[in-house]
Amino acid sequence: MHKLSLASLVAATVLVATAPTHAADVKLFRFFGDCTSDYGSVTDVTEANGECGIIQALTNKFNAENKIGAKVITQTVDWNAYYDLLSATYSTDNIPDVAVMHRSVLPNFVKRDLLTPLKEPLTKAGVDFADYIPAAAAAVTVGNEAYAMPFDIHALLVHINVDLMKKAGLVDASGEPILPKNAEELIEQGKKFKEATGKTYIGMESDSKAAMTVRLFDTLVWQQGAELVSDDGKKATLDTDAGLKAATLIDELYKDGLVNKEQDYAGSEQAFLNGETGLLLNGTWGVDNYDSQAKGGKSGLKTYKVANFPNLFGTAAAWSDSHLWTIPANPERSPEVMEASVAFLKFLNDNNFQWARTGHLSVRQSVIASPEFKKLPHRNEYADTASIARAFPPVQNQRAIQDVMITELTSMWLAGTSPKDSLVSEQGRVDQILRRNR
């Protein structure tokens, strides 16, 4: 877990506590960055781009148009400290009224009774749970209760610099990029690309905070028909034949110089936009930005496409998570603020199409079937991702598990650890977390 400074906690508390009062203030806790300088007064959501821009414009629009005297007051929190700060608010009596949350974190908060059940209030407000795709409904449901409102499914994709792939001879007769069909082809194509272009074949964050490494590992294990945790959630299944094949393939990519191990997340993304990388491993959230950059003509990326993560081991699968909206439990919350909070969630649900413009997969069947959604750039290139998306099993402390997996997997190229030794240590440390969960 990330450690908080006293100054950070005090600052967060003061920001929430000193917000101006309106007929019904809704304290919103979120990440996605701070873009008030660009979108602080924008209420036309079609003028906004990217996660930050779109959520900021949606919030502005709700504040300008709602008829119940509600005003959403946003506190933007740095991603790395977000869940620590959210947990800390419960002990400061400044609990937010609405908070964004990942599917992977939801079990922690539900187990501790820190979230308000939402099935009844959202249904009364007009949210149709039957409109959600099954994976989205499952993401927010524990037992027969919904503890959050689904907002998206975001998954691992391959973002492609078509011009570099063409230079490497990795396009077909129609100019479409050729992606590998198995692990051997991945290495072969990578070497061919590197020799032909002198550039990086795969861009991926590779530092000690490299969550993308875990997302890739998970995907490769699932593609072998294997699992990461036992069915009862009591034991990790990482030090296995499937785990070793996945870790060995990742290690080989680094040993062959097909991935730049010096890049963090921002560095890998910028290198792709600069035209220095053939394939970028990143999520659905990048599609809107990369498409805009390529069309803008000012970046090194000129011809952009995106694709489902290739099936390298026989079973189509790709890592995924979901953004959800929650109402943190607070017995002191007034009925007026509760009503305004639910109204804001209903507004976000009504505007799910706008959020889907980021590149994330919509969770509403009616949106997915709409002509507007089908016209969004590149959606046909990864339309199958929703059907192959896989999520880590719903065990507690998934962030702690991910941190352990990051440390052990990155040790292969940062410290020279063998794939087998990495998995043995990873298995033992994750098992400790699962035991503590019980």
C-alpha positions in Angstrom: 0.0 0.0 0.0 1.1 3.5 -0.6 2.0 5.5 2.5 0.4 8.9 3.1 2.1 11.9 4.6 0.3 13.7 7.4 0.3 16.8 5.1 -1.5 14.9 2.3 -4.2 13.7 4.6 -4.7 17.1 6.2 -4.9 18.7 2.8 -7.4 16.2 1.6 -9.6 16.7 4.7 -9.4 20.5 4.4 -10.4 20.4 0.8 -13.5 18.4 1.5 -14.4 20.1 4.7 -14.2 23.7 3.4 -16.1 23.2 0.2 -18.8 25.8 -0.3 -22.4 25.0 0.7 -25.3 24.7 -1.7 -28.8 23.4 -1.5 -27.3 19.9 -1.8 -23.5 19.5 -2.0 -22.2 16.2 -3.4 -18.6 15.6 -2.5 -17.0 13.7 -5.4 -13.8 11.7 -4.9 -12.1 10.7 -8.1 -8.8 10.1 -10.0 -8.5 10.6 -13.8 -6.3 13.6 -13.3 -6.9 17.4 -13.0 -7.8 19.2 -16.2 -9.8 22.2 -14.9 -7.5 24.6 -16.8 -8.7 23.1 -20.0 -12.2 21.9 -19.2 -13.2 23.7 -15.9 -16.1 25.6 -17.5 -17.0 23.2 -20.4 -20.5 21.9 -20.3 -20.7 20.7 -23.9 -19.3 17.2 -23.4 -18.7 16.7 -27.1 -15.9 19.3 -26.8 -14.1 17.2 -24.2 -11.6 14.4 -24.9 -9.9 11.8 -22.7 -11.0 10.5 -19.3 -10.3 13.7 -17.4 -11.9 16.0 -19.9 -15.0 13.9 -20.3 -15.7 13.4 -16.6 -15.0 17.0 -15.9 -17.4 18.2 -18.6 -20.0 15.7 -17.4 -19.7 17.1 -13.9 -20.0 20.6 -15.1 -23.1 19.8 -17.2 -24.8 18.2 -14.2 -24.1 21.2 -12.0 -25.5 23.5 -14.7 -28.6 21.6 -15.6 -29.9 19.6 -12.6 -33.2 20.9 -11.2 -32.8 19.8 -7.5 -30.3 22.4 -6.4 -27.3 20.0 -6.4 -23.7 20.9 -6.9 -21.0 18.3 -7.3 -17.7 19.4 -5.7 -14.8 17.5 -7.1 -11.7 16.4 -5.2 -9.2 15.0 -7.6 -6.7 12.6 -6.0 -3.5 11.3 -7.4 -3.9 7.8 -8.7 -1.1 6.3 -6.6 -2.6 7.5 -3.3 -6.3 7.3 -4.2 -7.4 4.2 -2.2 -5.3 5.1 0.8 -6.9 8.5 0.9 -10.4 7.2 0.3 -10.0 4.7 3.2 -8.6 7.5 5.4 -11.7 9.7 4.9 -13.8 7.2 7.0 -11.8 8.1 10.1 -12.0 11.9 9.4 -15.8 12.3 9.2 -15.3 13.8 5.7 -16.6 10.8 3.8 -17.2 11.6 0.1 -20.8 11.2 -1.2 -19.7 9.6 -4.5 -16.4 7.9 -5.2 -15.0 6.1 -8.3 -13.7 2.6 -7.7 -12.2 -0.3 -9.6 -13.9 -3.7 -9.7 -10.7 -5.2 -8.3 -11.0 -3.1 -5.1 -14.7 -3.4 -4.5 -14.5 -6.6 -2.4 -12.3 -4.8 0.1 -14.9 -2.1 0.8 -17.9 -4.4 0.7 -16.3 -6.8 3.2 -15.9 -3.9 5.6 -19.5 -2.6 5.1 -18.1 0.7 3.7 -20.4 1.1 0.8 -24.1 1.9 0.4 -26.3 -0.7 -1.3 -27.5 0.8 -4.5 -29.8 -1.6 -6.3 -33.0 -0.1 -4.9 -32.2 3.7 -5.0 -30.7 3.5 -8.5 -33.7 1.4 -9.8 -36.1 4.0 -8.3 -34.2 6.7 -10.0 -34.6 5.0 -13.3 -31.4 3.1 -13.8 -32.2 -0.2 -15.7 -30.0 -2.9 -14.4 -31.3 -5.2 -17.1 -29.6 -3.0 -19.7 -26.1 -3.8 -18.4 -24.1 -6.5 -20.1 -23.7 -9.5 -17.9 -20.0 -8.9 -17.1 -20.8 -5.4 -15.9 -23.7 -6.5 -13.7 -21.5 -9.2 -12.2 -18.8 -6.6 -11.5 -21.0 -4.7 -9.0 -23.0 -7.5 -7.5 -22.3 -9.3 -4.2 -25.0 -11.8 -3.3 -28.2 -10.2 -4.5 -27.1 -6.6 -3.9 -25.4 -4.1 -6.1 -22.8 -2.0 -4.3 -21.8 0.1 -7.2 -23.0 1.4 -10.6 -21.0 0.0 -13.6 -19.4 2.6 -15.8 -17.1 0.7 -18.2 -15.0 -2.3 -18.9 -11.4 -1.4 -19.7 -9.1 -4.1 -21.1 -5.6 -4.7 -22.5 -5.2 -3.8 -26.2 -2.5 -3.6 -28.7 -2.0 -0.1 -30.1 -0.3 -0.1 -33.5 2.0 2.2 -35.4 1.0 1.0 -38.9 3.8 2.9 -40.7 6.5 1.2 -38.6 4.8 -2.2 -39.1 4.8 -1.6 -42.9 8.5 -0.7 -42.8 9.2 -4.0 -41.0 7.2 -5.9 -43.7 4.5 -6.9 -41.1 1.4 -5.8 -43.0 -0.7 -7.9 -45.5 -1.5 -7.1 -49.1 -4.2 -4.6 -48.0 -1.9 -2.8 -45.6 -3.4 -4.3 -42.4 -0.9 -5.0 -39.6 0.0 -8.7 -39.2 0.0 -9.7 -35.5 1.5 -12.9 -34.2 -0.6 -16.1 -33.7 1.6 -17.8 -31.2 4.5 -17.1 -28.8 7.1 -18.2 -31.3 5.8 -15.7 -33.9 5.8 -12.9 -31.4 9.5 -13.3 -30.9 10.2 -13.8 -34.6 8.2 -10.7 -35.6 9.9 -8.7 -32.8 13.4 -9.6 -34.1 12.3 -8.8 -37.7 10.8 -5.5 -36.6 13.9 -4.5 -34.6 16.3 -5.3 -37.5 14.2 -3.5 -40.1 13.4 -0.3 -38.2 16.0 -0.1 -35.4 13.1 0.9 -33.1 11.4 -0.7 -30.1 9.0 -3.5 -31.1 6.8 -3.4 -27.9 6.2 -0.4 -25.7 5.3 -1.3 -22.1 5.9 0.2 -18.7 8.8 -1.7 -17.3 9.8 0.0 -14.0 9.2 -1.1 -10.4 5.5 0.2 -10.6 4.8 -1.6 -13.9 1.2 -2.8 -13.5 1.1 -3.5 -17.2 3.5 -6.4 -16.6 1.0 -8.1 -14.4 -1.8 -7.5 -16.9 0.3 -9.1 -19.6 1.2 -12.1 -17.3 -2.5 -12.6 -16.3 -3.5 -12.5 -20.0 -0.9 -15.1 -21.0 -1.9 -17.5 -18.2 -5.6 -17.2 -19.1 -4.8 -17.9 -22.7 -3.5 -21.3 -21.6 -6.8 -22.1 -20.0 -5.3 -21.8 -16.6 -6.3 -19.7 -13.5 -4.4 -17.4 -11.1 -6.2 -18.4 -7.9 -7.9 -21.6 -6.8 -11.7 -21.8 -7.1 -12.1 -21.3 -3.4 -9.9 -18.2 -3.4 -7.6 -19.7 -0.8 -4.5 -20.4 -2.8 -2.6 -18.8 -5.7 -1.9 -20.9 -8.8 1.0 -18.9 -10.2 4.0 -21.3 -9.9 2.6 -23.6 -12.5 3.5 -24.7 -16.0 1.2 -22.0 -17.4 2.7 -19.4 -15.2 6.2 -20.5 -16.2 5.4 -20.3 -19.9 4.0 -16.8 -19.4 6.9 -15.5 -17.3 9.5 -17.1 -19.7 7.9 -15.4 -22.7 7.9 -12.0 -21.0 11.5 -12.5 -19.9 12.5 -13.5 -23.4 11.0 -10.2 -24.8 13.3 -8.3 -22.5 16.4 -10.4 -23.0 16.1 -10.0 -26.8 15.7 -6.2 -26.5 12.2 -6.2 -27.9 10.9 -4.1 -25.0 12.6 -1.1 -23.6 13.2 -1.9 -19.9 14.1 1.8 -19.2 10.5 3.1 -19.8 7.9 3.9 -17.2 4.2 4.3 -18.1 4.5 7.9 -19.3 7.8 7.1 -21.2 6.3 4.1 -23.0 3.3 6.1 -24.1 5.3 9.1 -25.2 7.7 6.9 -27.2 4.7 5.5 -29.1 3.3 8.9 -29.8 6.8 10.0 -31.0 6.8 7.2 -33.6 9.5 5.2 -31.8 7.5 2.1 -31.0 5.7 -0.5 -33.2 3.2 -1.9 -30.7 2.1 -0.3 -27.4 0.6 -2.5 -24.7 -2.0 -0.3 -23.0 -5.7 -0.2 -22.3 -8.8 0.9 -23.9 -8.5 4.3 -22.2 -5.8 5.3 -24.7 -7.8 5.0 -27.9 -9.4 8.4 -28.0 -6.1 10.2 -27.2 -3.9 8.2 -29.7 -6.5 8.7 -32.4 -6.6 12.4 -31.8 -2.8 12.7 -31.7 -2.5 10.8 -35.0 -5.1 12.8 -36.8 -3.6 16.1 -35.4 -0.6 15.6 -37.5 1.9 16.9 -34.9 3.0 13.7 -33.4 5.4 11.0 -34.8 2.4 8.6 -34.8 0.7 9.1 -38.2 -1.2 5.9 -39.0 -2.9 4.4 -36.0 -4.8 1.2 -35.5 -5.8 -0.8 -32.5 -6.4 -4.5 -32.0 -7.5 -7.2 -29.5 -4.6 -8.7 -27.7 -3.5 -11.6 -29.9 -4.3 -15.1 -28.9 -0.8 -16.6 -28.4 -1.7 -19.8 -26.5 -5.0 -21.1 -27.8 -7.6 -19.5 -25.6 -8.7 -15.9 -26.4 -8.4 -13.8 -23.3 -7.4 -10.3 -22.3 -7.0 -8.7 -18.8 -9.7 -6.3 -17.8 -11.0 -4.3 -14.9 -13.9 -1.9 -14.6 -14.6 1.6 -13.3 -17.5 1.7 -11.0 -19.3 4.5 -9.1 -20.0 4.0 -5.4 -21.7 5.9 -2.6 -19.5 5.4 0.5 -21.5 4.4 3.6 -22.2 7.4 5.9 -24.9 7.3 8.5 -24.7 11.1 8.8 -25.5 11.8 5.2 -28.7 13.8 4.8 -31.6 12.6 2.6 -31.1 15.6 0.4 -27.5 14.8 -0.3 -28.3 11.1 -0.8 -31.0 12.1 -3.4 -28.5 14.4 -5.1 -25.8 11.7 -5.2 -28.1 9.1 -6.7 -29.3 11.8 -9.3 -25.6 12.4 -10.2 -25.1 8.6 -10.8 -28.2 8.4 -12.9 -26.9 11.3 -14.9 -23.6 9.6 -15.5 -25.4 6.4 -16.5 -27.6 8.4 -19.0 -24.3 9.7 -20.5 -22.5 6.4 -20.7 -22.0 6.9 -24.4 -20.0 10.0 -23.8 -17.7 8.1 -21.4 -17.3 5.4 -24.0 -15.7 8.0 -26.3 -12.6 7.5 -24.2 -12.1 4.1 -25.8 -13.5 2.2 -22.8 -16.1 -0.5 -23.5 -19.7 0.6 -22.7 -21.5 -1.4 -20.1 -25.0 -0.6 -21.5 -26.4 -2.9 -24.2 -28.5 -0.1 -25.5 -25.4 2.1 -26.0 -23.4 -0.7 -27.7 -26.3 -1.3 -30.1 -26.7 2.4 -31.0 -25.5 3.9 -34.3 -23.6 6.6 -32.5 -21.5 4.0 -30.6 -20.8 2.0 -33.8 -19.5 5.2 -35.5 -16.8 5.8 -32.9 -13.3 5.5 -34.2 -11.6 2.1 -34.3 -14.4 0.3 -32.3 -14.7 -2.4 -35.0 -11.0 -3.1 -34.6 -11.5 -4.4 -31.0 -15.2 -5.2 -30.9 -14.4 -8.7 -29.7 -12.6 -7.5 -26.6 -15.8 -7.5 -24.5 -16.3 -11.2 -25.2 -12.7 -12.2 -24.2 -12.2 -9.8 -21.3 -11.2 -11.6 -18.1 -10.9 -10.1 -14.6 -8.9 -11.2 -11.6 -11.1 -13.4 -9.2 -13.0 -11.4 -6.7 -10.7 -11.9 -3.7 -9.8 -9.2 -1.2 -6.6 -7.2 -1.3 -6.1 -7.4 -5.0 -4.0 -4.3 -5.0 -1.6 -5.9 -2.6 -1.5 -9.0 -4.7 -0.8 -6.9 -7.8 2.1 -5.1 -6.0 3.7 -8.4 -5.1 3.3 -9.7 -8.6 4.9 -6.5 -10.0 7.9 -6.8 -7.7 8.5 -10.4 -8.6 7.9 -10.2 -12.3 10.0 -7.0 -12.9 12.8 -8.6 -10.9 13.5 -10.7 -14.0 14.9 -7.8 -16.0 15.6 -5.4 -13.2 17.6 -7.8 -11.1 18.3 -10.8 -13.3 16.0 -13.2 -11.4 15.1 -16.4 -13.3 11.4 -16.8 -14.3 11.1 -19.9 -12.1 12.6 -18.2 -9.0 10.3 -15.2 -9.7 7.3 -17.4 -9.7 8.3 -19.4 -6.6 8.6 -16.2 -4.6 5.5 -14.7 -6.1 3.5 -17.8 -5.2 4.6 -17.8 -1.6 4.0 -14.1 -1.1 0.5 -14.1 -2.7 -0.4 -17.2 -0.6 0.4 -15.2 2.5 -2.0 -12.4 1.4 -4.7 -15.0 0.7 -4.2 -16.6 4.1 -4.6 -13.2 5.8 -7.8 -12.6 3.9 -9.2 -15.6 5.7 
